[in-house]
Amino acid sequence: MKGTDWGERLRISPAQLERINAVLTGDNRALRAFFDVVARYGTPEEINRKAEEARQLPNILARLREMDSPYLRDLEWLERERDAGAFISLSAYRRRILGPKADEMTFDERRAVTLEISALQYFPWLIAEAQQAIDRGELMPGRYIRVRKMKEQEEAGEGEILAVSAAMQIIGASYVETLDTKGTDGSNIHLGGPDTITGYFGGVGEPNDYALKWVDEYLYYYTRYGVKQVLNTNAGTVFLGYMLHKLGIDIEFKISVFLGNDNPYSALWTLLAAHLFARPDGSTALVGFNWSNSVNNETIEITAELRRLLGFEDFVRFEHHITEAFRHIVRQPYLRRDELVELAQKVPNISAKHEGADPDVERTREHPSDILDYFLSRRDIEEQGLMPALLRNYLDKHDALNATARALTEHGIGVIAARRLHSP
């Protein structure tokens, strides 16, 4: 159709927008049930105030002392080491990698890549990682993903949720918790645990009233522990996350790889919804966007343009798997480091997610990293004697992350490590 203005045919009319507003502001069962859950925790202002108080580092440390947490001493050690300058500075790190020419190079900080690791299941792993980073002059991640069961952490009575929150503030990193209402909790009566994991692909694990349970669980941990940023795996809970933010609650979430954003059009749909419900300042609850493992650089580059056009370049981080668990998630070998180096020279605000070691390292391990390990309870792990192997897997991911930091540094690309540990 020569001469046709294709874009104009897609324009959304004011009447269509008015109908959307009528649904959102009218009286209907779906939104009424959502509002009822939120109201149990107070007004948005009251909810944010509770979360902010719970998140204050002095308050966290006081709660840990009160419960006689075994992690308090480690937090005090971490703070002392930070203040003593025990962790390598970025400039010293660059000189260690590049030699004298590091002082002559200009690093692209506009496109600095966030160093991301997944998953920090147990607080002691962070301390082991920090000790290794000090001993070897390595970088600590600037972003941590956690998928440990929330209720298990809480019921253990050791203060792990609080300890991780405190540690992130001490080291200057962002982090994400994963709520228990994520589909593997019996919500779908036709699915079990790891033996039916393929049934969860596409984010189908929040059926019926479970999306509201997700909201309830989020508000519980937000107001009680100050947990602000969580993983999001379902289109319905993504929508409700947008709604919470639009109401004035300062939720942040990252979209999981399991949601399956694997092309520019699925990404555009996600970003359009974020824009539709953004606040007047342009902010959105969507701060992390985890791509499907199948995407290539072109898809991310195309979507980066759409992200920029919607005003989200600084708000929404693209999170891309550089390594993956060796078993039960992708075909191996899976290693995207070279692609990342190329991509990072074009696209800002991305993170390099490390969920496994380099494949050559994984092959040498008696217990390679396995995505199914995320389903194990602490009791299962201890009964099987797996904790040392899982710590080794985690430190292998740390090594992979530092290999990525080296590759980016060699190409003059900035990296975002734990900001309060690694001074410029």
N, C-alpha and C positions, 0 to 999 in steps of 0.2 A: 504494500500500500504506500506508494511513493507520495511524499509530502505529508504523511500523517504525523501528527504530533503525539507520539505514543505516550509520553509522560502525562499529558493532559488527561488522557483517558483514565489514568489511575488516581486523579485528584479526589480526595475525600471531601464530600460536600459538607457545609455547615449543618445541614439537616441530619446527616449521619452522625456527626459529632454530638449533636443535641440528643439524639436517641441514646447514645452511650452515656451521656450525663444523666439522662432520665433514669437509666437502669441503676447507675451508681448512687444517685441521690434519692431514689424511690424506695418504697417499702417492699422488700422481697425476702424470701426465706434465706437465700444464700448469704446475702450481706448482713442480714439481721443476726444470723448465727455467728458470723465473724465478729461483729461488733460486741456481741454478748461475751465472747471469750476475752476480748481486749479489755472490756469494762471491768472484769473481775480484778484486774491489776491496777486500776485507777485511770486517771486521765493520761494522755500522752506526756504531759509535762511532769506529772507525778512519777510515771514509769521511768522516764529519762533520769529524773533526780535520784531515784533508788539505784539505778544502774551506775550512775556516775559516782555515787557514794561507795557502792560495792567495789568499784574499780580502782579507787584511790590506793596507791601502794602502801601508805602507812596503815590503812584499814585492813588490807590483805595480810600484812605482816602481823598485825595484832591478832587477827583471827587464827593465823598459823601458830602463834605462840600459845594462844588459849587452848588449842587442841593438841599442843605438844607435837607438832608435825615433825617427822624425821627429815623433811626437806628444808626446814628453816636454816639449818647450818650451811647447807649447800648454797642457798640463796645469798647468805652473808659472804661466803667464799667468792661467789661469782661477782658480787658487788665490789669486794676488795680487789680482786684481780683486775676488774675493769678500771677502777680508780687508780690502781698502780701502773696502768699502761702495759699490762702483761700481753695484751693482744696486739698483733702486728697492725701498724697503720697502713692505709691504702698506698701511700707513697712508698713506704718501705717494701710492701708486697710487690709493687710494680718494679722496684729496683731489683728485688730478688728474682723476678721472672725475666726481666729484660736487660738487667745490668745498667751501666751508665746512660744508655740511650733513653731510659725511661724519663730522665729529667728533661730531655729535649722534645719528647713527644707531647702532642695535644690529644687528650682523650675525649671522645664524644660522650659527654655526660647527658646531653639531651635524649639520647637513645640508650642510656644505661639500662642494663638488664638486671632485673631482680633475681637473686639467687634463691631458689625455692627448693625445699626438701619435704618429702612425704614418705612415711608418716611418723611424726614424733609421738609414739604411743605411750611412752613412760618417761616421767620427768628425769629419772637418773640417767637416761640416755643423753639428755642435753648436757649434763655435767661431764659425762665421759667425752662427748664431742668437744666441749669447751676446753677440757684438759689437753686433748689431742691438738686442737687448734693452737693453743699456747705453745706446746712442745715443738710443733712442726712449722710454726709461722704460717698457718692456714687461715682462710676466711670462714667465718660463721655465716650461715644463711641469713638473708634479710627477711625471709618469709617461711613460716612453718605451717604444715597441714597436719591436723590430728583427726583420727577416726576411731579413737578408743571409746568404748561405751561410756556414756555420761553417768548413768545411774551407778554403774560399777565403780567408777571413780569416786562418786559421792559417798556411796555406802562403805567404801574401804576405810573412811574416816582419817585418811592421811593428809588430806588437803591438796590433792594433786591438781584439781582444777584451779585452785587459788595459786598454787606454786608456779604453774605454767604461766598464768596471767602475770604474776610478779616478775618472773624471769624475762618475759617478753618486754616488759617495761624497762627492766634493768639493762638489757642488751640492745634495745631499740629495734625490735623486729615486729612485723605484723604476723598474725596467726589466725587460724580458722579451726573451730571445733565442729564436730559432726554430731547432730542430735540423734537420739535413739529412734525417733520416729522417722525412719528412712526406708521402710519397706521390708527390712529383714527382721522385723519384730513381730511377725505373725499377722500383719495387716492384710496381706493377700492370702487367703486360706488355701489357695492352690499352689503356693510356693513355700519351700522350706528354707534351708540355709544354703551353704555352698553347693550342695548337690543340685540345686535348681537355680544357680546364679544367672544363667542365661535368661531366665524369665524376667529379670529386673531391668534388662537393657531397654533404653528408651524412656526411663524414668516412670515406670508403671507401678511404683511401690507405695503410693499414697491413695489407696482407693477409699471411696465413700466418705466417712467422717474423719479420716486420718489427716487430711490437710489441716483441719481445725486443731487436731491434737498436736500437730507440728507447731502451730502458732502458740498453743498453750505451753508446750515444752520450751519453745524459744523464750517466751516472756518469763517463764520461771527462772531459767538460767541467766537471763539478762538482768532481771531485778535482784536476784539473790547473789550472783557471782560477777556481774558486770560483763558477762560474755557478750560481745557485740557482733562478732562476725562468724557466720556458720556456713556450712556446706548446704547446697540446695540441689535436689536431684529430680524434681518433678515440676511439670508446667504449672500445676495448681498452686504449689507452695512458692514457686517463683512469683506468680501473680499476687499471692497474699503477702509476700515480702515487699513487693511494690506498694501494696495497699498500706501496710504498716508504716512504711517510710512516708507515704503521702499523708497519713494521719498526723505525722509529726514525731513518730518513734524512730530513734536513730539506729535502726537495724542496718547491718551490712551483710551481704552474702556473696559467695562465689558459686557459680554454676559448676556442677560436677561434670567430669568426662562422661559419666553414665547418661547424661541428658542427651548426648549425641548430636551436638552442633558440629556438623561435618561439611558444610558448604556455605557460601556467602548468603544464601537465601534463608536458611534456618537461622543464621546469625543475625540477619537483618530483621527477622521477625522478633527475635529476642530483644534487639536494640530498639526497635520501634516501640515495643511495649514499655521499655524502660523510659524512653523519651516521653511517651504519652502520659506517664504518671510521675515524671520528674517534679521536683520542687521548683519554686520560682527561681532559685539560684542555679538551676540546671543540674543539681545533684540527684543521684539515684541510689537505691539500695544495692544495685548491682555494681560491685567493685572488682570482682574477679570473674573472668570468662574462660573457663577451661575447655579447650577444643577437644574434639574427638581425635584419637590417635591417627586417624586416616587422612587428616588434612595435610595439604602441601603448602609451600610458602606462598604460592600465588593466591590461594584462598585467603590466607591471613592478610596479605597485602591488599587485596580487593576490599576485604571487610574493614581494614584499617582506614581506608578512604571513607567508607560509610560511617564508621565510628567518629571520624573527624567532622563530617558533615552534620552529624547529630549533636555535636558539641561534647562528646564523651571521651576525647582523647586523653584527658587528664584524669577522668573519673573511673574509667573501666579498663582494667589491666587485662591484657590477653595472656593467659597462662597455658604454656605449651610443654608437653612431656618431651624431655630430652632423653631420659631413660625410663624404662618401665620395669615393673616386677618381672622376674625371669619366668615365672610359671603362672599359668591360668588367666592371662589377660590379653597378651598379644603374641604373635609369632616372633620368635627370636632368630637372628640378632636384631634388636631394636635399639638404634642409637642415632639421634638427630642433631648431634653437636655441630657438624659442618654446616647443615642447613640453618641452624640458629645463627651462626656467625654471619652468614650471608643475609639472613632476614633482619638481624639487629642493625645492620647498616642502613636499613630503609624504614623500619617501623619502630616508633617509640612506645614506651610503656608496655613492655612485655616481661614476662618472667619465665625463667628456665626451670621447669619442674623436674626434679630427680626422684623417681619412685623405684629406682633399682640401681644397681651398680652397672658399670660398663659390662657388656656381655662376656668379654674375655675373662673378667674377674669372676663373674657369676659361675662360670663353668668350673671354676676351681673349688667352689664351696661345697661342702658336704650337705649343707642345707641352703640352697640358693633362695633368694627372696621369692615370696609366693603371695599373691594377692589374697589367697584364701586365709592366710595367717591373720588378716584383719578381723576375721569372724571369730577368732579364738578368744575365750575369756582368759583372764589372768590365771584362774585356777587351772584351766586346760594347759596353758603354757608351762606353768610350774610343775604340774603333774607329769608332763612329757619331757621336762628338762630342757625346754627350748629357749629359755630366756637368753643364755649366752649366744646362741646362734642368731636370734633376732637382733640382739645388740650388734653383732658382727654385720648383719645385713644393713642395719641403719648406718653404721660407720662406713660401710662400703658406698652407700649413697652419698655420704658426706665427701668421700674421696672423689666420686664422680662429679659432684658439684664443684669441687675445687679444680678438677680437670677442665670443666667448662669455664670457670673463672680465668684459668690460665689461657685458654684459647681466645677468649674475648679480649683479654689484656694484650696478648700478642698482636691482635688486630686493631688496637687503639680504641676499643669500645669500653665504656665505663661499666662498672658493676655496682649493684646495690647489695651490700652485705649488711650485717647487723650494725646499725648506724652508731650506736653508743659504744661499741667495742673497737671499731676500726676508724679512727680519725683520718681525715684527709692527709 
